[in-house]
Amino acid sequence: MKYYSLNHNAPKVSFQEAVIQGLAPDKGLYFPESIAPLPSDFFENIEQYSNEKIAYEAIKQFVGNEIPEENLKQIIAETLCFDFPTVKVEENIYSLELYHGPTMAFKDVGARFMSRCLAYFNKDTQDSKNTVLVATSGDTGGAVASGFLGVAGVDVVILYPSGKVSDIQERQLTTLGQNIRALEVDGVFDDCQDMVKKAFLDESLKGKNLTSANSINIARWLPQMFYFFFAYKQLKSIKKPMVFSCPSGNFGNICAGIMAKRLGLPIEHFVASTNVNDTVPQFLATGTYTPKPSKATISNAMDVGNPSNFIRIQELYHHDLNEFNKDFSSYSYDDETTTAALGAIYKTTGYIAEPHGVVGYLGLKKEMLNYPNAIGIFLETAHPIKFLDVVEPILHFKLPIPKQIESVLNKKKVSMKIQTYDDLRFFLQTS
C-alpha cells in the first residue's frame, strides 16, 4: 500500500514512512492510494468473529506487508484490550461507548495502535529516536501519553491550550513523566495545531525525527474505523438501517467511519455533530469552506475551527458537494442547548452522558426524523467523569471516580508554559 499527499506535491510513501513522517513534505495529509472493499460474506458472518479478527481484516490492506501478520495481530490484541459496548438509551437510539480504555477516551485505540507500530519500526534502530509531537484539545494528550509511556526510542511532546482542558484531562497528560513532556500554550487548540504543523516543516528540526500522534497521522486515524465495525456486529440482529452521529472536532472519527463504509460496512447515513465551531455545517449549507478561529465551549475537545481531517472526507467524496449530501449531514449546537439536553437525557432515560456525546445525540435525533425506520448510534467519546465540572452541577450528584482516573488525581502536574512557535522550536532544539 502506498500513500499520497492530499496536496499532490510530494512523493508517494509506504505505510512506515507515512507513520514516521506524519505529515507530507508539502504539508498535505497522507491518504491511501486504494481502498478495496471487504468480501460480502465477511459482513454476513461478522457476529461470529472476535473484535481482534474484525480489526485485523479492516486494517491489514492499509499496513500491507510492512508489519508481519503475527506482529500486526499482536499490536491489535494489545490495542483492543477493553470493551466497546452499545447501550440502548431510548427506542431506536444507542450510545456507542468508546471510553472503557486506560484514559477513558476513544483516542486510546489510535494512540495504542500507533505507539506499537512505531515501536515495531524502531526495534532495530538503537541509536536514533523519534519525537512524537502532538496538539490536544482535551483527550488526545492523555491517550497519547498513556499509549507511548515507556516506549523505547520515542519521546513525546504534548501541546495543550492553557486553561481550556478539564482538570482531569490536564492531569492525564502532565503527570506521567518518563518520556512524556507537556507544553502549556498561551492560546487555543488551533494555535497548538498550527505550531505542530509548522515544526514538521522546520528545516532546523530535521534531526529530531518529528512525527505526529494527532489524527493527521494515518496510524492514529485508521484504527478509528474499528468502532463502527464493532457497533454493527452488536446491532446487526435488529435488521434495521444504521445512522451514526459523531461529535466532531478534528473530524477523525467520522472520516474513519466513512472509510469503514468504503470497505463495505452497511451504514445508511452519517451525522457530523458540532458545537458552535460550525465550519463544516456552514460548508454544507453554503458550499464554501471557510475556516475560522475556534471558540471555547463546554465540549472542549471539539473546539476546532479548521478541522484537519475534513480534507480527507472531501477526498472520499471527490470534492463533490452533491455526493456529500447523499449520506452526510452536519448540525451545530450551542452550550445552552447541550446543557439542557444533558439533563433531559438523564431525567428521561437515566443515562449519564457528557457534553461531547450529547452533541452527538442532538444531531442524531434531528437526522432520525429523516430515517424513521432506522436505528441511530451516537458516539460517547469520553467518560463523563472527565467533565465533572459540567456534568455534576446539571445532574446534582457526585460521579463515582473510576480507577483509571483515581490513579492520576494525586500526582503532581509538570508542564512548561510557552507563547510562540519560537518557544517551541527552542524547546525541541535544546531538549
Secondary structure, DSSP 8 states (H G I E B T S, - for coil): -EEEETTS-S--EEHHHHHHH-S-TTS--EEES------HHHHHTGGGS-HHHHHHHHHHHHHTTSS-HHHHHHHHHHHT-S---EEEEETTEEEEE---STTSBTHHHHHHHHHHHHHHHTTT-SS--EEEEEE-SSHHHHHHHHHHTT-TTEEEEEEEETT-S-HHHHHHHHS--TTEEEEEESS-HHHHHHHHHHHHT-GGGGGG-EEE-STTSHHHHGGGGHHHHHHHHHHGGG-S-EEEEEE-SS-HHHHHHHHHHHTT----EEEEEESS--HHHHHHHHS----------SSGGG--SS-TTHHHHHHHTTT-HHHHHHHEEEEE--HHHHHHHHHHHHHHH-----HHHHHHHHHHHHHHTT-TTSEEEEEE-B-GGGGHHHHHHHHTS-----HHHHHHHTS----EEE-SHHHHHHHHHH-
